[in-house]
Amino acid sequence: MSLPTPEELSTWIAAAITCNELRVAGDGRHFEALIVSEAFTGLSKVRRHQLVYQALGNRMVADIHALSMRTLTPEEYTSQE
Amino acid sequence: MDIKETIREQIDSNEVVLYMKGTPKFPQCGFSSLVVDILKRCEVKDFCAINVLEDPDIRQGIKEYTNWPTVPQLYVRGEFVGGSDILREMYNSGELQTVLAAPAPTAE
């Protein structure tokens, strides 16, 4: 099986979480993602990451070695960037 | 004892538990190495490090235990605190130091 691409990761995440901003970069094993979504409002960082892991399901275990994430609400994103 | 009970016992009987790849002296993954470094900077002298590479059951079990598919994972006083991204953010904001420095609950 071929390694996943950043575009595929984006598609999988976007299918489960409505994102205002979604950027994924990576080499097939290690990925970095910026995910901005209303869905994160009121959630701890652990819960936010769990939502993303849930969206990726078994692919996270089988194909993706590491996913470094920044998970922000739109408000947090606006005040950070 | 099943693997979940083994993990629960490890987490309950140690104040700070780190599931990692390799050992604190010889981490075998950059993310595990980063977390060991963060704990040192937080002046955590004594923590229980569990090398998941030595035990495939723990390696699989810890992913299911917290519904968290990656290692490293840090537990403080029985609670899952985070993986390397979260720990780095919490260290930078000072939040992690607060979590680690909170007094241990008194034994009843």
N, CA and C atoms of all chains as a GROMACS GRO file, in nm:
protein
  567
    1MET      N    1   0.084  -0.120   0.000
    1MET     CA    2   0.000   0.000   0.000
    1MET      C    3   0.088   0.125   0.000
    2SER      N    4   0.048   0.222  -0.078
    2SER     CA    5   0.130   0.343  -0.085
    2SER      C    6   0.108   0.430   0.039
    3LEU      N    7   0.204   0.513   0.068
    3LEU     CA    8   0.195   0.601   0.183
    3LEU      C    9   0.092   0.711   0.156
    4PRO      N   10   0.023   0.753   0.262
    4PRO     CA   11  -0.075   0.860   0.242
    4PRO      C   12  -0.009   0.993   0.208
    5THR      N   13  -0.078   1.076   0.133
    5THR     CA   14  -0.028   1.209   0.099
    5THR      C   15  -0.093   1.312   0.191
    6PRO      N   16  -0.033   1.430   0.202
    6PRO     CA   17  -0.096   1.536   0.282
    6PRO      C   18  -0.237   1.567   0.232
    7GLU      N   19  -0.258   1.557   0.099
    7GLU     CA   20  -0.390   1.586   0.043
    7GLU      C   21  -0.493   1.485   0.095
    8GLU      N   22  -0.451   1.357   0.100
    8GLU     CA   23  -0.543   1.255   0.151
    8GLU      C   24  -0.578   1.280   0.297
    9LEU      N   25  -0.475   1.315   0.376
    9LEU     CA   26  -0.501   1.345   0.517
    9LEU      C   27  -0.602   1.458   0.530
   10SER      N   28  -0.583   1.562   0.448
   10SER     CA   29  -0.677   1.676   0.450
   10SER      C   30  -0.818   1.629   0.422
   11THR      N   31  -0.833   1.544   0.321
   11THR     CA   32  -0.965   1.495   0.283
   11THR      C   33  -1.028   1.417   0.399
   12TRP      N   34  -0.950   1.331   0.464
   12TRP     CA   35  -1.004   1.250   0.573
   12TRP      C   36  -1.045   1.338   0.691
   13ILE      N   37  -0.962   1.436   0.722
   13ILE     CA   38  -0.994   1.524   0.836
   13ILE      C   39  -1.118   1.607   0.803
   14ALA      N   40  -1.119   1.664   0.682
   14ALA     CA   41  -1.230   1.752   0.643
   14ALA      C   42  -1.363   1.676   0.634
   15ALA      N   43  -1.356   1.546   0.606
   15ALA     CA   44  -1.479   1.466   0.599
   15ALA      C   45  -1.545   1.453   0.736
   16ALA      N   46  -1.466   1.462   0.842
   16ALA     CA   47  -1.521   1.443   0.977
   16ALA      C   48  -1.537   1.573   1.055
   17ILE      N   49  -1.454   1.672   1.023
   17ILE     CA   50  -1.455   1.796   1.101
   17ILE      C   51  -1.469   1.914   1.005
   18THR      N   52  -1.565   2.000   1.032
   18THR     CA   53  -1.580   2.120   0.949
   18THR      C   54  -1.472   2.220   0.988
   19CYS      N   55  -1.384   2.248   0.894
   19CYS     CA   56  -1.268   2.332   0.926
   19CYS      C   57  -1.278   2.468   0.858
   20ASN      N   58  -1.238   2.573   0.933
   20ASN     CA   59  -1.228   2.706   0.874
   20ASN      C   60  -1.097   2.719   0.798
   21GLU      N   61  -0.998   2.645   0.849
   21GLU     CA   62  -0.865   2.650   0.790
   21GLU      C   63  -0.804   2.512   0.813
   22LEU      N   64  -0.743   2.457   0.709
   22LEU     CA   65  -0.685   2.324   0.723
   22LEU      C   66  -0.560   2.317   0.636
   23ARG      N   67  -0.447   2.299   0.701
   23ARG     CA   68  -0.321   2.289   0.624
   23ARG      C   69  -0.248   2.165   0.671
   24VAL      N   70  -0.210   2.080   0.579
   24VAL     CA   71  -0.137   1.959   0.612
   24VAL      C   72  -0.011   1.952   0.526
   25ALA      N   73   0.100   1.922   0.590
   25ALA     CA   74   0.224   1.900   0.516
   25ALA      C   75   0.286   1.773   0.568
   26GLY      N   76   0.365   1.705   0.486
   26GLY     CA   77   0.429   1.584   0.536
   26GLY      C   78   0.491   1.501   0.427
   27ASP      N   79   0.562   1.396   0.470
   27ASP     CA   80   0.638   1.314   0.376
   27ASP      C   81   0.583   1.172   0.362
   28GLY      N   82   0.462   1.148   0.413
   28GLY     CA   83   0.405   1.014   0.403
   28GLY      C   84   0.409   0.939   0.535
   29ARG      N   85   0.506   0.972   0.621
   29ARG     CA   86   0.515   0.906   0.753
   29ARG      C   87   0.496   1.009   0.864
   30HIS      N   88   0.558   1.123   0.847
   30HIS     CA   89   0.546   1.231   0.946
   30HIS      C   90   0.469   1.346   0.884
   31PHE      N   91   0.371   1.393   0.959
   31PHE     CA   92   0.288   1.502   0.907
   31PHE      C   93   0.277   1.614   1.009
   32GLU      N   94   0.250   1.732   0.957
   32GLU     CA   95   0.218   1.846   1.043
   32GLU      C   96   0.087   1.905   0.995
   33ALA      N   97   0.001   1.940   1.088
   33ALA     CA   98  -0.128   1.994   1.048
   33ALA      C   99  -0.166   2.114   1.132
   34LEU      N  100  -0.225   2.210   1.065
   34LEU     CA  101  -0.290   2.322   1.133
   34LEU      C  102  -0.439   2.305   1.106
   35ILE      N  103  -0.517   2.294   1.212
   35ILE     CA  104  -0.660   2.270   1.196
   35ILE      C  105  -0.735   2.375   1.278
   36VAL      N  106  -0.816   2.452   1.209
   36VAL     CA  107  -0.894   2.556   1.276
   36VAL      C  108  -1.041   2.520   1.260
   37SER      N  109  -1.111   2.503   1.370
   37SER     CA  110  -1.251   2.462   1.362
   37SER      C  111  -1.331   2.508   1.484
   38GLU      N  112  -1.457   2.542   1.457
   38GLU     CA  113  -1.551   2.573   1.566
   38GLU      C  114  -1.571   2.452   1.656
   39ALA      N  115  -1.552   2.334   1.598
   39ALA     CA  116  -1.577   2.210   1.674
   39ALA      C  117  -1.488   2.199   1.797
   40PHE      N  118  -1.376   2.274   1.800
   40PHE     CA  119  -1.283   2.265   1.913
   40PHE      C  120  -1.324   2.355   2.029
   41THR      N  121  -1.421   2.442   2.006
   41THR     CA  122  -1.460   2.538   2.109
   41THR      C  123  -1.502   2.466   2.237
   42GLY      N  124  -1.440   2.506   2.347
   42GLY     CA  125  -1.476   2.448   2.478
   42GLY      C  126  -1.411   2.314   2.506
   43LEU      N  127  -1.330   2.263   2.414
   43LEU     CA  128  -1.267   2.132   2.437
   43LEU      C  129  -1.121   2.149   2.480
   44SER      N  130  -1.075   2.056   2.563
   44SER     CA  131  -0.934   2.054   2.603
   44SER      C  132  -0.850   2.016   2.481
   45LYS      N  133  -0.720   2.037   2.494
   45LYS     CA  134  -0.630   1.999   2.383
   45LYS      C  135  -0.636   1.849   2.359
   46VAL      N  136  -0.644   1.774   2.467
   46VAL     CA  137  -0.651   1.628   2.452
   46VAL      C  138  -0.776   1.589   2.372
   47ARG      N  139  -0.890   1.646   2.406
   47ARG     CA  140  -1.013   1.614   2.334
   47ARG      C  141  -1.005   1.658   2.187
   48ARG      N  142  -0.943   1.771   2.161
   48ARG     CA  143  -0.929   1.819   2.022
   48ARG      C  144  -0.846   1.720   1.940
   49HIS      N  145  -0.735   1.678   1.997
   49HIS     CA  146  -0.651   1.583   1.923
   49HIS      C  147  -0.724   1.450   1.905
   50GLN      N  148  -0.799   1.411   2.007
   50GLN     CA  149  -0.875   1.285   1.995
   50GLN      C  150  -0.976   1.292   1.881
   51LEU      N  151  -1.038   1.410   1.863
   51LEU     CA  152  -1.133   1.426   1.751
   51LEU      C  153  -1.064   1.402   1.618
   52VAL      N  154  -0.944   1.457   1.604
   52VAL     CA  155  -0.870   1.441   1.478
   52VAL      C  156  -0.827   1.296   1.460
   53TYR      N  157  -0.777   1.236   1.568
   53TYR     CA  158  -0.737   1.094   1.560
   53TYR      C  159  -0.856   1.007   1.520
   54GLN      N  160  -0.971   1.041   1.577
   54GLN     CA  161  -1.093   0.967   1.546
   54GLN      C  162  -1.127   0.978   1.397
   55ALA      N  163  -1.107   1.098   1.343
   55ALA     CA  164  -1.135   1.120   1.200
   55ALA      C  165  -1.043   1.033   1.114
   56LEU      N  166  -0.922   1.011   1.160
   56LEU     CA  167  -0.826   0.933   1.082
   56LEU      C  168  -0.838   0.783   1.107
   57GLY      N  169  -0.898   0.747   1.219
   57GLY     CA  170  -0.928   0.607   1.251
   57GLY      C  171  -0.808   0.516   1.239
   58ASN      N  172  -0.826   0.403   1.174
   58ASN     CA  173  -0.721   0.302   1.164
   58ASN      C  174  -0.600   0.348   1.084
   59ARG      N  175  -0.621   0.446   0.998
   59ARG     CA  176  -0.507   0.494   0.919
   59ARG      C  177  -0.399   0.550   1.008
   60MET      N  178  -0.443   0.607   1.122
   60MET     CA  179  -0.348   0.665   1.216
   60MET      C  180  -0.256   0.557   1.270
   61VAL      N  181  -0.311   0.440   1.294
   61VAL     CA  182  -0.233   0.331   1.351
   61VAL      C  183  -0.150   0.263   1.243
   62ALA      N  184  -0.212   0.241   1.126
   62ALA     CA  185  -0.147   0.159   1.024
   62ALA      C  186  -0.044   0.237   0.941
   63ASP      N  187  -0.079   0.357   0.896
   63ASP     CA  188   0.002   0.423   0.794
   63ASP      C  189   0.080   0.544   0.843
   64ILE      N  190   0.025   0.612   0.942
   64ILE     CA  191   0.081   0.742   0.978
   64ILE      C  192   0.166   0.724   1.103
   65HIS      N  193   0.295   0.750   1.091
   65HIS     CA  194   0.381   0.732   1.207
   65HIS      C  195   0.359   0.844   1.308
   66ALA      N  196   0.351   0.966   1.260
   66ALA     CA  197   0.338   1.078   1.353
   66ALA      C  198   0.265   1.193   1.287
   67LEU      N  199   0.180   1.253   1.365
   67LEU     CA  200   0.105   1.370   1.319
   67LEU      C  201   0.118   1.478   1.424
   68SER      N  202   0.187   1.582   1.390
   68SER     CA  203   0.205   1.694   1.480
   68SER      C  204   0.093   1.793   1.451
   69MET      N  205   0.020   1.832   1.556
   69MET     CA  206  -0.100   1.912   1.530
   69MET      C  207  -0.105   2.041   1.608
   70ARG      N  208  -0.160   2.142   1.542
   70ARG     CA  209  -0.206   2.262   1.614
   70ARG      C  210  -0.356   2.267   1.591
   71THR      N  211  -0.430   2.260   1.698
   71THR     CA  212  -0.577   2.259   1.687
   71THR      C  213  -0.630   2.386   1.753
   72LEU      N  214  -0.687   2.474   1.672
   72LEU     CA  215  -0.731   2.604   1.724
   72LEU      C  216  -0.877   2.631   1.691
   73THR      N  217  -0.942   2.708   1.776
   73THR     CA  218  -1.074   2.760   1.740
   73THR      C  219  -1.051   2.883   1.651
   74PRO      N  220  -1.152   2.926   1.575
   74PRO     CA  221  -1.134   3.045   1.491
   74PRO      C  222  -1.087   3.166   1.571
   75GLU      N  223  -1.139   3.182   1.693
   75GLU     CA  224  -1.099   3.297   1.777
   75GLU      C  225  -0.951   3.288   1.813
   76GLU      N  226  -0.908   3.168   1.853
   76GLU     CA  227  -0.767   3.149   1.890
   76GLU      C  228  -0.677   3.174   1.769
   77TYR      N  229  -0.723   3.128   1.655
   77TYR     CA  230  -0.645   3.143   1.532
   77TYR      C  231  -0.627   3.290   1.497
   78THR      N  232  -0.736   3.365   1.504
   78THR     CA  233  -0.731   3.508   1.473
   78THR      C  234  -0.636   3.581   1.567
   79SER      N  235  -0.639   3.544   1.696
   79SER     CA  236  -0.555   3.617   1.790
   79SER      C  237  -0.408   3.573   1.782
   80GLN      N  238  -0.382   3.455   1.724
   80GLN     CA  239  -0.244   3.408   1.716
   80GLN      C  240  -0.172   3.451   1.590
   81GLU      N  241  -0.247   3.459   1.480
   81GLU     CA  242  -0.177   3.478   1.351
   81GLU      C  243  -0.152   3.626   1.323
   82MET      N  244  -0.368  -1.109   3.489
   82MET     CA  245  -0.410  -0.968   3.483
   82MET      C  246  -0.413  -0.926   3.335
   83ASP      N  247  -0.521  -0.865   3.290
   83ASP     CA  248  -0.521  -0.823   3.150
   83ASP      C  249  -0.445  -0.692   3.133
   84ILE      N  250  -0.423  -0.656   3.009
   84ILE     CA  251  -0.329  -0.547   2.981
   84ILE      C  252  -0.381  -0.413   3.033
   85LYS      N  253  -0.514  -0.396   3.029
   85LYS     CA  254  -0.572  -0.270   3.080
   85LYS      C  255  -0.546  -0.256   3.230
   86GLU      N  256  -0.561  -0.368   3.302
   86GLU     CA  257  -0.535  -0.364   3.447
   86GLU      C  258  -0.389  -0.337   3.476
   87THR      N  259  -0.301  -0.398   3.396
   87THR     CA  260  -0.157  -0.374   3.414
   87THR      C  261  -0.127  -0.226   3.396
   88ILE      N  262  -0.184  -0.166   3.292
   88ILE     CA  263  -0.160  -0.024   3.266
   88ILE      C  264  -0.218   0.061   3.378
   89ARG      N  265  -0.340   0.028   3.419
   89ARG     CA  266  -0.402   0.106   3.526
   89ARG      C  267  -0.315   0.102   3.652
   90GLU      N  268  -0.260  -0.015   3.681
   90GLU     CA  269  -0.177  -0.027   3.801
   90GLU      C  270  -0.049   0.057   3.787
   91GLN      N  271   0.009   0.056   3.668
   91GLN     CA  272   0.130   0.138   3.646
   91GLN      C  273   0.099   0.285   3.668
   92ILE      N  274  -0.015   0.328   3.615
   92ILE     CA  275  -0.051   0.469   3.620
   92ILE      C  276  -0.092   0.510   3.762
   93ASP      N  277  -0.157   0.418   3.832
   93ASP     CA  278  -0.205   0.450   3.967
   93ASP      C  279  -0.094   0.445   4.072
   94SER      N  280   0.007   0.362   4.048
   94SER     CA  281   0.106   0.345   4.154
   94SER      C  282   0.229   0.435   4.137
   95ASN      N  283   0.227   0.520   4.033
   95ASN     CA  284   0.338   0.614   4.014
   95ASN      C  285   0.280   0.752   3.987
   96GLU      N  286   0.344   0.853   4.049
   96GLU     CA  287   0.289   0.988   4.032
   96GLU      C  288   0.302   1.036   3.887
   97VAL      N  289   0.418   1.012   3.828
   97VAL     CA  290   0.442   1.055   3.690
   97VAL      C  291   0.485   0.933   3.608
   98VAL      N  292   0.409   0.902   3.505
   98VAL     CA  293   0.441   0.787   3.421
   98VAL      C  294   0.452   0.832   3.276
   99LEU      N  295   0.562   0.795   3.212
   99LEU     CA  296   0.581   0.827   3.071
   99LEU      C  297   0.593   0.697   2.991
  100TYR      N  298   0.500   0.678   2.898
  100TYR     CA  299   0.512   0.568   2.802
  100TYR      C  300   0.591   0.624   2.684
  101MET      N  301   0.699   0.556   2.651
  101MET     CA  302   0.789   0.611   2.549
  101MET      C  303   0.854   0.500   2.468
  102LYS      N  304   0.921   0.542   2.359
  102LYS     CA  305   1.000   0.447   2.282
  102LYS      C  306   1.145   0.463   2.324
  103GLY      N  307   1.203   0.356   2.378
  103GLY     CA  308   1.338   0.362   2.432
  103GLY      C  309   1.334   0.398   2.580
  104THR      N  310   1.447   0.440   2.632
  104THR     CA  311   1.458   0.474   2.774
  104THR      C  312   1.497   0.622   2.786
  105PRO      N  313   1.480   0.682   2.906
  105PRO     CA  314   1.519   0.822   2.921
  105PRO      C  315   1.665   0.846   2.878
  106LYS      N  316   1.752   0.752   2.908
  106LYS     CA  317   1.893   0.769   2.868
  106LYS      C  318   1.911   0.749   2.718
  107PHE      N  319   1.838   0.654   2.661
  107PHE     CA  320   1.850   0.625   2.518
  107PHE      C  321   1.714   0.622   2.450
  108PRO      N  322   1.653   0.741   2.433
  108PRO     CA  323   1.523   0.744   2.363
  108PRO      C  324   1.543   0.698   2.218
  109GLN      N  325   1.443   0.628   2.166
  109GLN     CA  326   1.457   0.578   2.029
  109GLN      C  327   1.361   0.644   1.933
  110CYS      N  328   1.315   0.762   1.970
  110CYS     CA  329   1.224   0.836   1.885
  110CYS      C  330   1.235   0.982   1.926
  111GLY      N  331   1.236   1.072   1.827
  111GLY     CA  332   1.253   1.213   1.856
  111GLY      C  333   1.145   1.271   1.946
  112PHE      N  334   1.023   1.220   1.933
  112PHE     CA  335   0.913   1.274   2.014
  112PHE      C  336   0.928   1.231   2.159
  113SER      N  337   0.971   1.106   2.180
  113SER     CA  338   0.995   1.057   2.316
  113SER      C  339   1.111   1.134   2.379
  114SER      N  340   1.214   1.157   2.300
  114SER     CA  341   1.330   1.230   2.347
  114SER      C  342   1.292   1.372   2.391
  115LEU      N  343   1.204   1.434   2.311
  115LEU     CA  344   1.158   1.570   2.343
  115LEU      C  345   1.087   1.574   2.479
  116VAL      N  346   1.002   1.474   2.503
  116VAL     CA  347   0.925   1.475   2.628
  116VAL      C  348   1.016   1.450   2.748
  117VAL      N  349   1.114   1.360   2.734
  117VAL     CA  350   1.211   1.338   2.842
  117VAL      C  351   1.283   1.469   2.874
  118ASP      N  352   1.320   1.540   2.769
  118ASP     CA  353   1.388   1.667   2.786
  118ASP      C  354   1.299   1.769   2.858
  119ILE      N  355   1.172   1.773   2.821
  119ILE     CA  356   1.078   1.866   2.886
  119ILE      C  357   1.065   1.831   3.035
  120LEU      N  358   1.054   1.702   3.067
  120LEU     CA  359   1.041   1.662   3.208
  120LEU      C  360   1.167   1.703   3.286
  121LYS      N  361   1.284   1.689   3.225
  121LYS     CA  362   1.408   1.732   3.291
  121LYS      C  363   1.405   1.881   3.318
  122ARG      N  364   1.361   1.956   3.217
  122ARG     CA  365   1.354   2.101   3.235
  122ARG      C  366   1.255   2.141   3.343
  123CYS      N  367   1.152   2.058   3.361
  123CYS     CA  368   1.053   2.085   3.466
  123CYS      C  369   1.105   2.033   3.601
  124GLU      N  370   1.226   1.982   3.601
  124GLU     CA  371   1.290   1.932   3.723
  124GLU      C  372   1.214   1.816   3.786
  125VAL      N  373   1.156   1.734   3.701
  125VAL     CA  374   1.096   1.611   3.750
  125VAL      C  375   1.210   1.510   3.761
  126LYS      N  376   1.247   1.478   3.886
  126LYS     CA  377   1.364   1.393   3.905
  126LYS      C  378   1.327   1.246   3.895
  127ASP      N  379   1.208   1.218   3.941
  127ASP     CA  380   1.170   1.079   3.953
  127ASP      C  381   1.044   1.053   3.874
  128PHE      N  382   1.056   0.984   3.763
  128PHE     CA  383   0.934   0.944   3.694
  128PHE      C  384   0.951   0.801   3.645
  129CYS      N  385   0.837   0.736   3.626
  129CYS     CA  386   0.839   0.597   3.583
  129CYS      C  387   0.831   0.597   3.430
  130ALA      N  388   0.938   0.550   3.366
  130ALA     CA  389   0.939   0.544   3.220
  130ALA      C  390   0.914   0.401   3.176
  131ILE      N  391   0.819   0.385   3.087
  131ILE     CA  392   0.789   0.252   3.038
  131ILE      C  393   0.820   0.246   2.888
  132ASN      N  394   0.912   0.157   2.854
  132ASN     CA  395   0.956   0.144   2.715
  132ASN      C  396   0.860   0.051   2.641
  133VAL      N  397   0.778   0.110   2.555
  133VAL     CA  398   0.677   0.028   2.485
  133VAL      C  399   0.741  -0.065   2.381
  134LEU      N  400   0.863  -0.035   2.342
  134LEU     CA  401   0.929  -0.122   2.244
  134LEU      C  402   0.965  -0.258   2.303
  135GLU      N  403   0.967  -0.263   2.437
  135GLU     CA  404   1.001  -0.389   2.501
  135GLU      C  405   0.879  -0.478   2.523
  136ASP      N  406   0.761  -0.422   2.503
  136ASP     CA  407   0.641  -0.499   2.534
  136ASP      C  408   0.530  -0.468   2.433
  137PRO      N  409   0.513  -0.555   2.333
  137PRO     CA  410   0.413  -0.530   2.229
  137PRO      C  411   0.271  -0.517   2.284
  138ASP      N  412   0.241  -0.588   2.394
  138ASP     CA  413   0.106  -0.579   2.452
  138ASP      C  414   0.081  -0.441   2.511
  139ILE      N  415   0.181  -0.389   2.580
  139ILE     CA  416   0.168  -0.254   2.636
  139ILE      C  417   0.162  -0.153   2.521
  140ARG      N  418   0.244  -0.174   2.421
  140ARG     CA  419   0.250  -0.081   2.308
  140ARG      C  420   0.113  -0.069   2.243
  141GLN      N  421   0.045  -0.181   2.223
  141GLN     CA  422  -0.088  -0.179   2.165
  141GLN      C  423  -0.190  -0.131   2.269
  142GLY      N  424  -0.177  -0.184   2.392
  142GLY     CA  425  -0.276  -0.156   2.497
  142GLY      C  426  -0.284  -0.009   2.534
  143ILE      N  427  -0.170   0.060   2.534
  143ILE     CA  428  -0.172   0.200   2.578
  143ILE      C  429  -0.244   0.288   2.475
  144LYS      N  430  -0.244   0.245   2.349
  144LYS     CA  431  -0.316   0.321   2.246
  144LYS      C  432  -0.466   0.314   2.267
  145GLU      N  433  -0.510   0.197   2.312
  145GLU     CA  434  -0.653   0.179   2.335
  145GLU      C  435  -0.696   0.235   2.470
  146TYR      N  436  -0.605   0.229   2.567
  146TYR     CA  437  -0.639   0.269   2.703
  146TYR      C  438  -0.694   0.411   2.709
  147THR      N  439  -0.630   0.502   2.636
  147THR     CA  440  -0.671   0.643   2.640
  147THR      C  441  -0.730   0.687   2.507
  148ASN      N  442  -0.748   0.590   2.414
  148ASN     CA  443  -0.799   0.628   2.283
  148ASN      C  444  -0.706   0.732   2.220
  149TRP      N  445  -0.578   0.699   2.226
  149TRP     CA  446  -0.474   0.791   2.180
  149TRP      C  447  -0.373   0.708   2.103
  150PRO      N  448  -0.365   0.723   1.970
  150PRO     CA  449  -0.293   0.624   1.890
  150PRO      C  450  -0.141   0.640   1.885
  151THR      N  451  -0.086   0.735   1.958
  151THR     CA  452   0.060   0.755   1.946
  151THR      C  453   0.130   0.751   2.081
  152VAL      N  454   0.258   0.726   2.075
  152VAL     CA  455   0.349   0.730   2.189
  152VAL      C  456   0.450   0.838   2.157
  153PRO      N  457   0.497   0.921   2.249
  153PRO     CA  458   0.483   0.916   2.395
  153PRO      C  459   0.347   0.960   2.449
  154GLN      N  460   0.322   0.916   2.572
  154GLN     CA  461   0.203   0.957   2.646
  154GLN      C  462   0.246   0.981   2.791
  155LEU      N  463   0.202   1.094   2.846
  155LEU     CA  464   0.236   1.126   2.985
  155LEU      C  465   0.112   1.123   3.074
  156TYR      N  466   0.128   1.057   3.189
  156TYR     CA  467   0.022   1.051   3.290
  156TYR      C  468   0.075   1.111   3.419
  157VAL      N  469  -0.004   1.200   3.479
  157VAL     CA  470   0.034   1.258   3.607
  157VAL      C  471  -0.080   1.232   3.706
  158ARG      N  472  -0.045   1.166   3.816
  158ARG     CA  473  -0.144   1.128   3.919
  158ARG      C  474  -0.269   1.066   3.858
  159GLY      N  475  -0.245   0.971   3.769
  159GLY     CA  476  -0.355   0.893   3.715
  159GLY      C  477  -0.426   0.953   3.594
  160GLU      N  478  -0.393   1.079   3.562
  160GLU     CA  479  -0.462   1.146   3.451
  160GLU      C  480  -0.372   1.155   3.329
  161PHE      N  481  -0.430   1.128   3.213
  161PHE     CA  482  -0.357   1.148   3.088
  161PHE      C  483  -0.342   1.298   3.063
  162VAL      N  484  -0.218   1.342   3.044
  162VAL     CA  485  -0.194   1.486   3.023
  162VAL      C  486  -0.180   1.518   2.874
  163GLY      N  487  -0.109   1.432   2.799
  163GLY     CA  488  -0.099   1.458   2.657
  163GLY      C  489   0.015   1.384   2.590
  164GLY      N  490   0.025   1.405   2.459
  164GLY     CA  491   0.137   1.356   2.380
  164GLY      C  492   0.236   1.470   2.360
  165SER      N  493   0.332   1.453   2.270
  165SER     CA  494   0.442   1.549   2.263
  165SER      C  495   0.399   1.690   2.221
  166ASP      N  496   0.305   1.703   2.129
  166ASP     CA  497   0.261   1.839   2.088
  166ASP      C  498   0.201   1.915   2.205
  167ILE      N  499   0.110   1.847   2.276
  167ILE     CA  500   0.039   1.911   2.387
  167ILE      C  501   0.138   1.943   2.500
  168LEU      N  502   0.229   1.850   2.528
  168LEU     CA  503   0.325   1.873   2.636
  168LEU      C  504   0.416   1.990   2.603
  169ARG      N  505   0.455   2.000   2.477
  169ARG     CA  506   0.540   2.113   2.438
  169ARG      C  507   0.465   2.246   2.453
  170GLU      N  508   0.340   2.248   2.407
  170GLU     CA  509   0.260   2.371   2.423
  170GLU      C  510   0.241   2.406   2.570
  171MET      N  511   0.211   2.301   2.651
  171MET     CA  512   0.187   2.326   2.793
  171MET      C  513   0.315   2.370   2.864
  172TYR      N  514   0.428   2.317   2.820
  172TYR     CA  515   0.555   2.360   2.879
  172TYR      C  516   0.582   2.506   2.845
  173ASN      N  517   0.560   2.542   2.720
  173ASN     CA  518   0.585   2.680   2.677
  173ASN      C  519   0.494   2.780   2.748
  174SER      N  520   0.372   2.738   2.780
  174SER     CA  521   0.279   2.831   2.846
  174SER      C  522   0.293   2.827   2.998
  175GLY      N  523   0.370   2.730   3.051
  175GLY     CA  524   0.387   2.720   3.196
  175GLY      C  525   0.285   2.631   3.263
  176GLU      N  526   0.187   2.586   3.184
  176GLU     CA  527   0.079   2.504   3.238
  176GLU      C  528   0.130   2.368   3.289
  177LEU      N  529   0.225   2.311   3.216
  177LEU     CA  530   0.276   2.179   3.254
  177LEU      C  531   0.348   2.185   3.388
  178GLN      N  532   0.426   2.291   3.408
  178GLN     CA  533   0.496   2.307   3.534
  178GLN      C  534   0.397   2.309   3.650
  179THR      N  535   0.283   2.375   3.629
  179THR     CA  536   0.179   2.382   3.732
  179THR      C  537   0.122   2.244   3.761
  180VAL      N  538   0.092   2.171   3.655
  180VAL     CA  539   0.036   2.036   3.671
  180VAL      C  540   0.134   1.948   3.749
  181LEU      N  541   0.262   1.956   3.712
  181LEU     CA  542   0.362   1.870   3.774
  181LEU      C  543   0.392   1.909   3.918
  182ALA      N  544   0.377   2.038   3.947
  182ALA     CA  545   0.416   2.085   4.080
  182ALA      C  546   0.303   2.076   4.182
  183ALA      N  547   0.181   2.048   4.137
  183ALA     CA  548   0.069   2.041   4.231
  183ALA      C  549   0.099   1.936   4.337
  184PRO      N  550   0.060   1.964   4.462
  184PRO     CA  551   0.093   1.869   4.568
  184PRO      C  552   0.022   1.735   4.549
  185ALA      N  553   0.090   1.631   4.588
  185ALA     CA  554   0.030   1.498   4.578
  185ALA      C  555  -0.090   1.489   4.671
  186PRO      N  556  -0.197   1.421   4.630
  186PRO     CA  557  -0.312   1.406   4.719
  186PRO      C  558  -0.269   1.328   4.843
  187THR      N  559  -0.319   1.370   4.958
  187THR     CA  560  -0.279   1.302   5.081
  187THR      C  561  -0.349   1.167   5.088
  188ALA      N  562  -0.276   1.070   5.137
  188ALA     CA  563  -0.333   0.935   5.147
  188ALA      C  564  -0.443   0.933   5.252
  189GLU      N  565  -0.549   0.867   5.221
  189GLU     CA  566  -0.662   0.860   5.316
  189GLU      C  567  -0.654   0.733   5.397
   0.00000   0.00000   0.00000
